[in-house]
Amino acid sequence: MRVRFQADADLDGRIIRGLRRVAPEIDIRTSGDASLAGLGDPEVLRMAADTGRILVSQDRRTMPAHFARFTSDAQSPGVILLREAIPISNAIEELALIWNASEAEEWVNRIWHVIKVLGSSVWLRTLKVPYSSHAGRTIESMV
C-alpha cells in the first residue's frame, strides 16, 4: 500500500507546498484539512491512525513520548520527525524519497527522526521497545 502523509499543525507550510510542487501525486493532508489545530499530540496521533496516514511533525519535544504511550495500546501508521532547522529542500527530498521507495506497512509503529548534519540529511531510526518493560524508552541507531 502507498504511503500517505498527515502534516502536523507545527509542520512548516513551505514543506507541504514544495512537496506538492515537486511531486503532486504524493498524498499529503494538511493539518487544516484534518482540523488538527489546537489538538494535543494524543488526539493528532489517533486521527492519523484512524485515516492510515504517517504523521509528519517537527514536534521533537513532546511527540516521541506521546507516540510511545499511544503505541503501547494502539497501532500507529508511523511518525516522521523533522528537525526544525532542516532546510526546506532537504525535508521535501526526504519525504519524496520515503513516498517513492517504501510501502506504508514498513512504517507501522515506527518513529523516525530526520536531522541535518554537515550538509546532508541523516536518518536516525528510533526502534520502539516494549513500553511496559522499559518505561517507554527508545533505542536510536544510525541508518
C-alpha positions in Angstrom: 0.0 0.0 0.0 1.2 3.5 -0.9 2.4 5.8 1.9 0.1 8.7 2.8 1.1 11.6 4.9 -0.6 13.7 7.5 1.0 17.1 8.3 1.0 18.1 11.9 0.0 21.7 12.8 3.6 22.5 13.5 5.0 21.4 10.1 6.4 24.3 8.1 3.9 25.0 5.3 6.7 25.6 2.9 7.5 21.9 3.1 3.9 20.9 2.1 3.8 23.5 -0.7 7.2 22.4 -2.0 6.4 18.7 -1.8 3.1 19.3 -3.8 5.1 21.3 -6.4 7.8 18.7 -6.8 5.6 15.6 -6.6 1.8 16.5 -6.9 0.9 12.8 -6.9 2.0 12.5 -3.2 -0.9 12.2 -0.9 -0.3 14.7 2.0 -3.1 16.1 4.0 -2.7 19.4 5.7 -3.4 20.0 9.4 -6.2 22.4 8.3 -7.8 19.8 6.1 -7.8 17.4 9.1 -8.9 20.1 11.7 -5.8 19.4 13.8 -5.2 23.0 15.1 -5.4 23.2 18.8 -5.5 19.4 19.4 -3.0 17.7 21.7 -0.5 15.1 20.4 -2.6 12.0 21.5 -5.6 13.3 19.5 -3.4 14.0 16.5 -1.9 10.6 16.6 -5.3 9.0 16.9 -6.6 10.9 13.9 -3.6 10.0 11.8 -4.1 6.3 12.8 -7.8 6.4 12.1 -7.0 7.6 8.5 -4.0 5.4 8.0 -1.6 8.3 7.5 2.0 8.7 8.6 2.2 11.8 10.8 4.9 14.3 9.7 5.8 16.6 12.5 8.5 18.9 13.8 7.5 18.5 17.4 10.6 16.7 18.7 10.0 17.8 22.3 6.7 16.1 23.1 5.7 13.8 20.2 8.2 10.9 20.9 6.8 10.4 24.4 3.2 10.6 23.3 4.0 8.2 20.4 5.4 5.7 22.9 2.3 5.9 25.0 0.0 5.7 22.0 1.6 2.6 20.6 1.6 0.8 23.9 -2.1 0.0 23.3 -2.9 1.1 19.7 -1.3 0.8 16.3 0.1 3.8 14.5 0.9 4.2 10.8 4.1 5.8 12.0 5.7 9.2 12.6 8.4 11.1 10.8 10.0 13.9 12.9 11.8 16.6 11.0 14.3 18.8 12.8 13.1 22.4 12.9 16.4 23.6 11.3 16.3 21.2 8.4 16.5 23.0 5.1 13.1 23.0 3.3 14.7 21.4 0.2 16.1 18.5 2.3 12.8 17.9 4.0 11.0 17.8 0.6 13.6 15.5 -0.8 13.4 13.1 2.2 9.6 12.9 2.1 9.6 12.3 -1.6 12.1 9.5 -1.2 10.0 7.9 1.5 7.0 8.0 -0.7 8.8 6.6 -3.7 10.9 3.9 -2.0 8.7 2.5 0.7 5.3 1.0 1.5 3.0 2.1 4.3 3.4 -1.3 6.1 7.1 -0.6 6.6 6.3 2.4 8.9 3.7 0.9 11.2 4.6 1.7 14.9 7.9 3.3 13.9 9.1 6.8 14.6 11.9 8.3 12.5 14.0 11.4 13.1 15.5 13.2 10.2 18.3 15.6 11.1 20.7 17.8 9.2 24.4 17.0 9.7 27.3 18.7 7.8 25.3 19.4 4.6 23.4 16.2 4.2 20.4 14.6 5.8 20.9 11.7 8.2 18.2 9.3 9.3 18.1 8.3 13.0 15.9 5.3 13.3 14.2 5.0 16.7 13.2 1.5 17.4 10.4 1.1 19.9 11.0 -1.2 22.7 8.1 -2.6 24.8 6.6 0.3 26.7 5.7 -1.7 29.9 9.1 -3.2 30.4 11.2 -0.1 29.6 9.0 2.8 30.6 8.7 3.9 27.0 12.4 4.4 26.4 13.7 4.1 22.9 16.9 2.9 21.3 18.4 5.0 18.5 20.6 3.7 15.7 22.1 5.3 12.7 20.8 4.1 9.4 
